[in-house]
Amino acid sequence: MAEQAGRLDVDALLDTVTPQEFDEWVAYKKLEPDKLDRLRTIITTGLLALCNSWDCKMKPKDLDPILKDEEQAEEVTPEEAIRRMKEVY
């Protein structure tokens, strides 16, 4: 059983899928990212652009301390952030 007492056993879960199914899932997640992750990225980018336009220099790690240094999103100008948000919609 992959889940016991509210905890997920990842190894047991992986034993239920074939390597091909796992590869397909990974490929799908690259093409169709999680909607909540996408929303978080949009909101974070917009908030950082707003703060930076008020001369309050902030970085993505300031809003999400769990981010590792290598995962830290790039810094963008407010104009670039607005252009990217318009592109998404």
Biopython code that builds the backbone (N, CA, C, O; Angstrom):
import numpy as np
from Bio.PDB.StructureBuilder import StructureBuilder

atoms = [
    (1, "MET", "N", (0.845, -1.178, 0.000)),
    (1, "MET", "CA", (0.000, 0.000, 0.000)),
    (1, "MET", "C", (0.889, 1.239, 0.000)),
    (1, "MET", "O", (1.821, 1.344, 0.797)),
    (2, "ALA", "N", (0.591, 2.179, -0.904)),
    (2, "ALA", "CA", (1.420, 3.364, -1.053)),
    (2, "ALA", "C", (1.181, 4.394, 0.048)),
    (2, "ALA", "O", (2.047, 5.230, 0.307)),
    (3, "GLU", "N", (0.016, 4.342, 0.700)),
    (3, "GLU", "CA", (-0.281, 5.334, 1.729)),
    (3, "GLU", "C", (-0.677, 4.623, 3.013)),
    (3, "GLU", "O", (-1.585, 3.792, 3.022)),
    (4, "GLN", "N", (0.018, 4.960, 4.101)),
    (4, "GLN", "CA", (-0.292, 4.387, 5.398)),
    (4, "GLN", "C", (-0.342, 5.499, 6.428)),
    (4, "GLN", "O", (0.586, 6.301, 6.531)),
    (5, "ALA", "N", (-1.413, 5.547, 7.181)),
    (5, "ALA", "CA", (-1.582, 6.508, 8.274)),
    (5, "ALA", "C", (-1.290, 7.936, 7.824)),
    (5, "ALA", "O", (-0.622, 8.689, 8.533)),
    (6, "GLY", "N", (-1.793, 8.310, 6.636)),
    (6, "GLY", "CA", (-1.655, 9.672, 6.173)),
    (6, "GLY", "C", (-0.293, 10.010, 5.580)),
    (6, "GLY", "O", (-0.050, 11.157, 5.206)),
    (7, "ARG", "N", (0.594, 9.029, 5.489)),
    (7, "ARG", "CA", (1.928, 9.268, 4.910)),
    (7, "ARG", "C", (2.042, 8.538, 3.589)),
    (7, "ARG", "O", (1.559, 7.415, 3.447)),
    (8, "LEU", "N", (2.667, 9.163, 2.644)),
    (8, "LEU", "CA", (2.836, 8.598, 1.318)),
    (8, "LEU", "C", (4.179, 7.899, 1.235)),
    (8, "LEU", "O", (5.219, 8.494, 1.514)),
    (9, "ASP", "N", (4.151, 6.623, 0.847)),
    (9, "ASP", "CA", (5.372, 5.855, 0.645)),
    (9, "ASP", "C", (5.715, 5.933, -0.839)),
    (9, "ASP", "O", (5.137, 5.213, -1.653)),
    (10, "VAL", "N", (6.648, 6.801, -1.184)),
    (10, "VAL", "CA", (6.982, 7.048, -2.584)),
    (10, "VAL", "C", (7.519, 5.797, -3.250)),
    (10, "VAL", "O", (7.182, 5.519, -4.400)),
    (11, "ASP", "N", (8.347, 5.038, -2.551)),
    (11, "ASP", "CA", (8.890, 3.809, -3.138)),
    (11, "ASP", "C", (7.784, 2.822, -3.495)),
    (11, "ASP", "O", (7.812, 2.212, -4.563)),
    (12, "ALA", "N", (6.814, 2.667, -2.603)),
    (12, "ALA", "CA", (5.695, 1.767, -2.886)),
    (12, "ALA", "C", (4.862, 2.282, -4.053)),
    (12, "ALA", "O", (4.376, 1.501, -4.871)),
    (13, "LEU", "N", (4.699, 3.595, -4.126)),
    (13, "LEU", "CA", (3.949, 4.178, -5.227)),
    (13, "LEU", "C", (4.672, 3.953, -6.550)),
    (13, "LEU", "O", (4.044, 3.604, -7.550)),
    (14, "LEU", "N", (5.979, 4.150, -6.562)),
    (14, "LEU", "CA", (6.751, 3.942, -7.793)),
    (14, "LEU", "C", (6.729, 2.482, -8.236)),
    (14, "LEU", "O", (6.844, 2.198, -9.428)),
    (15, "ASP", "N", (6.584, 1.554, -7.292)),
    (15, "ASP", "CA", (6.501, 0.136, -7.646)),
    (15, "ASP", "C", (5.217, -0.187, -8.403)),
    (15, "ASP", "O", (5.120, -1.244, -9.026)),
    (16, "THR", "N", (4.231, 0.709, -8.358)),
    (16, "THR", "CA", (2.949, 0.443, -9.032)),
    (16, "THR", "C", (2.929, 0.930, -10.478)),
    (16, "THR", "O", (1.980, 0.644, -11.208)),
    (17, "VAL", "N", (3.960, 1.661, -10.906)),
    (17, "VAL", "CA", (3.999, 2.160, -12.286)),
    (17, "VAL", "C", (5.216, 1.602, -13.008)),
    (17, "VAL", "O", (6.248, 1.320, -12.399)),
    (18, "THR", "N", (5.071, 1.450, -14.314)),
    (18, "THR", "CA", (6.190, 0.974, -15.122)),
    (18, "THR", "C", (7.131, 2.143, -15.402)),
    (18, "THR", "O", (6.728, 3.302, -15.298)),
    (19, "PRO", "N", (8.377, 1.849, -15.755)),
    (19, "PRO", "CA", (9.293, 2.943, -16.112)),
    (19, "PRO", "C", (8.751, 3.798, -17.262)),
    (19, "PRO", "O", (8.952, 5.012, -17.276)),
    (20, "GLN", "N", (8.076, 3.183, -18.211)),
    (20, "GLN", "CA", (7.510, 3.934, -19.335)),
    (20, "GLN", "C", (6.408, 4.879, -18.845)),
    (20, "GLN", "O", (6.347, 6.030, -19.277)),
    (21, "GLU", "N", (5.542, 4.406, -17.952)),
    (21, "GLU", "CA", (4.491, 5.260, -17.409)),
    (21, "GLU", "C", (5.088, 6.432, -16.629)),
    (21, "GLU", "O", (4.589, 7.555, -16.709)),
    (22, "PHE", "N", (6.155, 6.168, -15.879)),
    (22, "PHE", "CA", (6.807, 7.229, -15.127)),
    (22, "PHE", "C", (7.410, 8.261, -16.077)),
    (22, "PHE", "O", (7.278, 9.464, -15.850)),
    (23, "ASP", "N", (8.070, 7.797, -17.139)),
    (23, "ASP", "CA", (8.649, 8.717, -18.132)),
    (23, "ASP", "C", (7.570, 9.565, -18.792)),
    (23, "ASP", "O", (7.774, 10.755, -19.033)),
    (24, "GLU", "N", (6.420, 8.955, -19.088)),
    (24, "GLU", "CA", (5.316, 9.700, -19.688)),
    (24, "GLU", "C", (4.783, 10.746, -18.720)),
    (24, "GLU", "O", (4.441, 11.853, -19.134)),
    (25, "TRP", "N", (4.708, 10.409, -17.437)),
    (25, "TRP", "CA", (4.233, 11.360, -16.435)),
    (25, "TRP", "C", (5.193, 12.540, -16.326)),
    (25, "TRP", "O", (4.754, 13.688, -16.253)),
    (26, "VAL", "N", (6.495, 12.270, -16.314)),
    (26, "VAL", "CA", (7.495, 13.338, -16.232)),
    (26, "VAL", "C", (7.390, 14.237, -17.459)),
    (26, "VAL", "O", (7.432, 15.461, -17.337)),
    (27, "ALA", "N", (7.252, 13.635, -18.645)),
    (27, "ALA", "CA", (7.119, 14.430, -19.871)),
    (27, "ALA", "C", (5.848, 15.275, -19.826)),
    (27, "ALA", "O", (5.870, 16.437, -20.231)),
    (28, "TYR", "N", (4.746, 14.714, -19.344)),
    (28, "TYR", "CA", (3.492, 15.459, -19.235)),
    (28, "TYR", "C", (3.653, 16.657, -18.304)),
    (28, "TYR", "O", (3.188, 17.753, -18.617)),
    (29, "LYS", "N", (4.316, 16.453, -17.148)),
    (29, "LYS", "CA", (4.490, 17.546, -16.184)),
    (29, "LYS", "C", (5.357, 18.660, -16.764)),
    (29, "LYS", "O", (5.209, 19.818, -16.373)),
    (30, "LYS", "N", (6.257, 18.331, -17.687)),
    (30, "LYS", "CA", (7.068, 19.363, -18.323)),
    (30, "LYS", "C", (6.238, 20.177, -19.313)),
    (30, "LYS", "O", (6.451, 21.379, -19.468)),
    (31, "LEU", "N", (5.293, 19.518, -19.980)),
    (31, "LEU", "CA", (4.440, 20.202, -20.953)),
    (31, "LEU", "C", (3.254, 20.897, -20.300)),
    (31, "LEU", "O", (2.843, 21.973, -20.736)),
    (32, "GLU", "N", (2.709, 20.290, -19.266)),
    (32, "GLU", "CA", (1.529, 20.819, -18.576)),
    (32, "GLU", "C", (1.867, 21.040, -17.108)),
    (32, "GLU", "O", (1.538, 20.202, -16.269)),
    (33, "PRO", "N", (2.513, 22.143, -16.787)),
    (33, "PRO", "CA", (2.898, 22.369, -15.389)),
    (33, "PRO", "C", (1.679, 22.529, -14.477)),
    (33, "PRO", "O", (0.576, 22.831, -14.932)),
    (34, "ASP", "N", (1.904, 22.322, -13.205)),
    (34, "ASP", "CA", (0.854, 22.455, -12.210)),
    (34, "ASP", "C", (0.288, 23.875, -12.238)),
    (34, "ASP", "O", (1.042, 24.848, -12.213)),
    (35, "LYS", "N", (-1.022, 23.987, -12.291)),
    (35, "LYS", "CA", (-1.666, 25.297, -12.385)),
    (35, "LYS", "C", (-1.364, 26.167, -11.167)),
    (35, "LYS", "O", (-1.227, 27.383, -11.297)),
    (36, "LEU", "N", (-1.261, 25.558, -9.987)),
    (36, "LEU", "CA", (-0.945, 26.343, -8.793)),
    (36, "LEU", "C", (0.490, 26.859, -8.833)),
    (36, "LEU", "O", (0.760, 27.972, -8.383)),
    (37, "ASP", "N", (1.421, 26.052, -9.373)),
    (37, "ASP", "CA", (2.799, 26.530, -9.526)),
    (37, "ASP", "C", (2.844, 27.692, -10.504)),
    (37, "ASP", "O", (3.556, 28.671, -10.279)),
    (38, "ARG", "N", (2.090, 27.588, -11.581)),
    (38, "ARG", "CA", (2.044, 28.668, -12.578)),
    (38, "ARG", "C", (1.476, 29.947, -11.950)),
    (38, "ARG", "O", (2.018, 31.034, -12.151)),
    (39, "LEU", "N", (0.394, 29.813, -11.197)),
    (39, "LEU", "CA", (-0.217, 30.961, -10.539)),
    (39, "LEU", "C", (0.750, 31.581, -9.533)),
    (39, "LEU", "O", (0.866, 32.804, -9.460)),
    (40, "ARG", "N", (1.445, 30.747, -8.757)),
    (40, "ARG", "CA", (2.415, 31.242, -7.787)),
    (40, "ARG", "C", (3.526, 32.023, -8.479)),
    (40, "ARG", "O", (3.960, 33.063, -7.984)),
    (41, "THR", "N", (3.982, 31.526, -9.616)),
    (41, "THR", "CA", (5.036, 32.213, -10.362)),
    (41, "THR", "C", (4.555, 33.563, -10.873)),
    (41, "THR", "O", (5.281, 34.553, -10.791)),
    (42, "ILE", "N", (3.335, 33.607, -11.398)),
    (42, "ILE", "CA", (2.779, 34.864, -11.915)),
    (42, "ILE", "C", (2.620, 35.885, -10.792)),
    (42, "ILE", "O", (2.995, 37.047, -10.947)),
    (43, "ILE", "N", (2.066, 35.451, -9.666)),
    (43, "ILE", "CA", (1.854, 36.363, -8.542)),
    (43, "ILE", "C", (3.193, 36.839, -7.977)),
    (43, "ILE", "O", (3.357, 38.022, -7.678)),
    (44, "THR", "N", (4.144, 35.923, -7.832)),
    (44, "THR", "CA", (5.459, 36.290, -7.313)),
    (44, "THR", "C", (6.141, 37.297, -8.226)),
    (44, "THR", "O", (6.692, 38.293, -7.756)),
    (45, "THR", "N", (6.106, 37.039, -9.530)),
    (45, "THR", "CA", (6.740, 37.951, -10.494)),
    (45, "THR", "C", (6.100, 39.328, -10.425)),
    (45, "THR", "O", (6.800, 40.340, -10.413)),
    (46, "GLY", "N", (4.776, 39.373, -10.379)),
    (46, "GLY", "CA", (4.077, 40.654, -10.309)),
    (46, "GLY", "C", (4.373, 41.402, -9.025)),
    (46, "GLY", "O", (4.595, 42.613, -9.053)),
    (47, "LEU", "N", (4.382, 40.704, -7.901)),
    (47, "LEU", "CA", (4.666, 41.349, -6.619)),
    (47, "LEU", "C", (6.101, 41.874, -6.576)),
    (47, "LEU", "O", (6.351, 42.978, -6.092)),
    (48, "LEU", "N", (7.037, 41.078, -7.082)),
    (48, "LEU", "CA", (8.428, 41.535, -7.104)),
    (48, "LEU", "C", (8.597, 42.744, -8.011)),
    (48, "LEU", "O", (9.333, 43.673, -7.678)),
    (49, "ALA", "N", (7.920, 42.741, -9.157)),
    (49, "ALA", "CA", (7.999, 43.891, -10.060)),
    (49, "ALA", "C", (7.442, 45.139, -9.378)),
    (49, "ALA", "O", (8.023, 46.219, -9.479)),
    (50, "LEU", "N", (6.317, 44.986, -8.685)),
    (50, "LEU", "CA", (5.714, 46.110, -7.981)),
    (50, "LEU", "C", (6.648, 46.630, -6.884)),
    (50, "LEU", "O", (6.877, 47.834, -6.777)),
    (51, "CYS", "N", (7.179, 45.724, -6.080)),
    (51, "CYS", "CA", (8.090, 46.143, -5.003)),
    (51, "CYS", "C", (9.330, 46.826, -5.568)),
    (51, "CYS", "O", (9.773, 47.846, -5.042)),
    (52, "ASN", "N", (9.888, 46.268, -6.632)),
    (52, "ASN", "CA", (11.082, 46.869, -7.223)),
    (52, "ASN", "C", (10.770, 48.223, -7.852)),
    (52, "ASN", "O", (11.633, 49.100, -7.879)),
    (53, "SER", "N", (9.549, 48.408, -8.361)),
    (53, "SER", "CA", (9.194, 49.719, -8.918)),
    (53, "SER", "C", (9.069, 50.772, -7.823)),
    (53, "SER", "O", (9.190, 51.967, -8.093)),
    (54, "TRP", "N", (8.827, 50.330, -6.579)),
    (54, "TRP", "CA", (8.779, 51.239, -5.432)),
    (54, "TRP", "C", (10.162, 51.375, -4.785)),
    (54, "TRP", "O", (10.288, 51.903, -3.681)),
    (55, "ASP", "N", (11.183, 50.898, -5.476)),
    (55, "ASP", "CA", (12.568, 50.951, -5.024)),
    (55, "ASP", "C", (12.804, 50.116, -3.767)),
    (55, "ASP", "O", (13.694, 50.416, -2.971)),
    (56, "CYS", "N", (12.016, 49.085, -3.598)),
    (56, "CYS", "CA", (12.215, 48.124, -2.513)),
    (56, "CYS", "C", (12.796, 46.870, -3.171)),
    (56, "CYS", "O", (12.053, 46.009, -3.640)),
    (57, "LYS", "N", (14.106, 46.775, -3.203)),
    (57, "LYS", "CA", (14.779, 45.707, -3.933)),
    (57, "LYS", "C", (14.532, 44.357, -3.259)),
    (57, "LYS", "O", (15.012, 44.093, -2.156)),
    (58, "MET", "N", (13.780, 43.522, -3.948)),
    (58, "MET", "CA", (13.465, 42.190, -3.438)),
    (58, "MET", "C", (13.828, 41.161, -4.492)),
    (58, "MET", "O", (13.837, 41.449, -5.689)),
    (59, "LYS", "N", (14.124, 39.966, -4.029)),
    (59, "LYS", "CA", (14.435, 38.840, -4.897)),
    (59, "LYS", "C", (13.421, 37.735, -4.633)),
    (59, "LYS", "O", (12.774, 37.731, -3.586)),
    (60, "PRO", "N", (13.271, 36.799, -5.566)),
    (60, "PRO", "CA", (12.320, 35.709, -5.351)),
    (60, "PRO", "C", (12.530, 34.965, -4.038)),
    (60, "PRO", "O", (11.564, 34.542, -3.403)),
    (61, "LYS", "N", (13.781, 34.804, -3.630)),
    (61, "LYS", "CA", (14.061, 34.094, -2.386)),
    (61, "LYS", "C", (13.509, 34.842, -1.171)),
    (61, "LYS", "O", (13.243, 34.226, -0.140)),
    (62, "ASP", "N", (13.332, 36.164, -1.281)),
    (62, "ASP", "CA", (12.765, 36.938, -0.180)),
    (62, "ASP", "C", (11.309, 36.545, 0.081)),
    (62, "ASP", "O", (10.823, 36.665, 1.206)),
    (63, "LEU", "N", (10.619, 36.078, -0.956)),
    (63, "LEU", "CA", (9.221, 35.672, -0.807)),
    (63, "LEU", "C", (9.076, 34.177, -0.540)),
    (63, "LEU", "O", (8.090, 33.742, 0.056)),
    (64, "ASP", "N", (10.054, 33.395, -0.979)),
    (64, "ASP", "CA", (9.982, 31.942, -0.817)),
    (64, "ASP", "C", (11.327, 31.438, -0.324)),
    (64, "ASP", "O", (12.180, 31.062, -1.127)),
    (65, "PRO", "N", (11.527, 31.428, 0.999)),
    (65, "PRO", "CA", (12.843, 31.060, 1.542)),
    (65, "PRO", "C", (13.227, 29.612, 1.278)),
    (65, "PRO", "O", (14.382, 29.239, 1.482)),
    (66, "ILE", "N", (12.290, 28.790, 0.833)),
    (66, "ILE", "CA", (12.586, 27.384, 0.561)),
    (66, "ILE", "C", (13.360, 27.235, -0.751)),
    (66, "ILE", "O", (14.022, 26.221, -0.972)),
    (67, "LEU", "N", (13.275, 28.245, -1.618)),
    (67, "LEU", "CA", (13.993, 28.182, -2.885)),
    (67, "LEU", "C", (15.482, 27.987, -2.640)),
    (67, "LEU", "O", (16.083, 28.658, -1.800)),
    (68, "LYS", "N", (16.058, 27.071, -3.375)),
    (68, "LYS", "CA", (17.506, 26.899, -3.323)),
    (68, "LYS", "C", (18.125, 27.955, -4.224)),
    (68, "LYS", "O", (17.475, 28.464, -5.137)),
    (69, "ASP", "N", (19.357, 28.273, -3.967)),
    (69, "ASP", "CA", (20.023, 29.305, -4.753)),
    (69, "ASP", "C", (19.991, 28.997, -6.241)),
    (69, "ASP", "O", (19.796, 29.906, -7.048)),
    (70, "GLU", "N", (20.182, 27.719, -6.631)),
    (70, "GLU", "CA", (20.194, 27.398, -8.051)),
    (70, "GLU", "C", (18.802, 27.432, -8.672)),
    (70, "GLU", "O", (18.674, 27.517, -9.893)),
    (71, "GLU", "N", (17.755, 27.368, -7.845)),
    (71, "GLU", "CA", (16.389, 27.420, -8.353)),
    (71, "GLU", "C", (15.844, 28.842, -8.408)),
    (71, "GLU", "O", (14.759, 29.069, -8.943)),
    (72, "GLN", "N", (16.571, 29.782, -7.869)),
    (72, "GLN", "CA", (16.066, 31.134, -7.751)),
    (72, "GLN", "C", (15.738, 31.715, -9.120)),
    (72, "GLN", "O", (16.543, 31.655, -10.049)),
    (73, "ALA", "N", (14.565, 32.265, -9.223)),
    (73, "ALA", "CA", (14.127, 32.851, -10.488)),
    (73, "ALA", "C", (14.965, 34.071, -10.811)),
    (73, "ALA", "O", (15.511, 34.729, -9.924)),
    (74, "GLU", "N", (15.054, 34.355, -12.084)),
    (74, "GLU", "CA", (15.831, 35.510, -12.502)),
    (74, "GLU", "C", (15.115, 36.798, -12.099)),
    (74, "GLU", "O", (13.891, 36.830, -11.971)),
    (75, "GLU", "N", (15.888, 37.839, -11.904)),
    (75, "GLU", "CA", (15.312, 39.147, -11.615)),
    (75, "GLU", "C", (14.931, 39.798, -12.939)),
    (75, "GLU", "O", (15.686, 39.745, -13.910)),
    (76, "VAL", "N", (13.763, 40.406, -12.966)),
    (76, "VAL", "CA", (13.314, 41.075, -14.186)),
    (76, "VAL", "C", (12.858, 42.489, -13.844)),
    (76, "VAL", "O", (12.510, 42.792, -12.703)),
    (77, "THR", "N", (12.871, 43.336, -14.856)),
    (77, "THR", "CA", (12.380, 44.699, -14.665)),
    (77, "THR", "C", (10.855, 44.654, -14.614)),
    (77, "THR", "O", (10.252, 43.692, -15.089)),
    (78, "PRO", "N", (10.231, 45.672, -14.047)),
    (78, "PRO", "CA", (8.761, 45.701, -14.036)),
    (78, "PRO", "C", (8.175, 45.621, -15.445)),
    (78, "PRO", "O", (7.159, 44.959, -15.660)),
    (79, "GLU", "N", (8.804, 46.284, -16.391)),
    (79, "GLU", "CA", (8.290, 46.258, -17.772)),
    (79, "GLU", "C", (8.349, 44.846, -18.354)),
    (79, "GLU", "O", (7.421, 44.403, -19.031)),
    (80, "GLU", "N", (9.449, 44.149, -18.084)),
    (80, "GLU", "CA", (9.598, 42.777, -18.581)),
    (80, "GLU", "C", (8.594, 41.855, -17.914)),
    (80, "GLU", "O", (8.039, 40.974, -18.571)),
    (81, "ALA", "N", (8.348, 42.037, -16.623)),
    (81, "ALA", "CA", (7.369, 41.211, -15.917)),
    (81, "ALA", "C", (5.979, 41.418, -16.490)),
    (81, "ALA", "O", (5.236, 40.455, -16.677)),
    (82, "ILE", "N", (5.617, 42.667, -16.772)),
    (82, "ILE", "CA", (4.303, 42.957, -17.359)),
    (82, "ILE", "C", (4.198, 42.337, -18.741)),
    (82, "ILE", "O", (3.161, 41.775, -19.093)),
    (83, "ARG", "N", (5.271, 42.434, -19.533)),
    (83, "ARG", "CA", (5.268, 41.840, -20.873)),
    (83, "ARG", "C", (5.056, 40.331, -20.774)),
    (83, "ARG", "O", (4.292, 39.758, -21.551)),
    (84, "ARG", "N", (5.732, 39.684, -19.818)),
    (84, "ARG", "CA", (5.597, 38.233, -19.655)),
    (84, "ARG", "C", (4.190, 37.854, -19.202)),
    (84, "ARG", "O", (3.632, 36.861, -19.669)),
    (85, "MET", "N", (3.611, 38.650, -18.284)),
    (85, "MET", "CA", (2.259, 38.336, -17.824)),
    (85, "MET", "C", (1.256, 38.493, -18.955)),
    (85, "MET", "O", (0.329, 37.692, -19.074)),
    (86, "LYS", "N", (1.429, 39.515, -19.789)),
    (86, "LYS", "CA", (0.539, 39.685, -20.938)),
    (86, "LYS", "C", (0.682, 38.533, -21.905)),
    (86, "LYS", "O", (-0.298, 38.103, -22.513)),
    (87, "GLU", "N", (1.897, 38.030, -22.053)),
    (87, "GLU", "CA", (2.160, 36.913, -22.957)),
    (87, "GLU", "C", (1.440, 35.646, -22.487)),
    (87, "GLU", "O", (0.959, 34.855, -23.297)),
    (88, "VAL", "N", (1.377, 35.469, -21.173)),
    (88, "VAL", "CA", (0.719, 34.282, -20.608)),
    (88, "VAL", "C", (-0.782, 34.323, -20.892)),
    (88, "VAL", "O", (-1.403, 33.293, -21.157)),
    (89, "TYR", "N", (-1.343, 35.502, -20.835)),
    (89, "TYR", "CA", (-2.776, 35.621, -21.051)),
    (89, "TYR", "C", (-3.012, 36.117, -22.432)),
    (89, "TYR", "O", (-4.161, 36.294, -22.837)),
]
sb = StructureBuilder()
sb.init_structure("model")
sb.init_model(0)
sb.init_chain("A")
sb.init_seg("    ")
for serial, (resi, resn, name, xyz) in enumerate(atoms, 1):
    if name == "N":
        sb.init_residue(resn, " ", resi, " ")
    sb.init_atom(name, np.array(xyz, "f"), 0.0, 1.0, " ", f" {name:<3s}", serial, name[0])
structure = sb.get_structure()
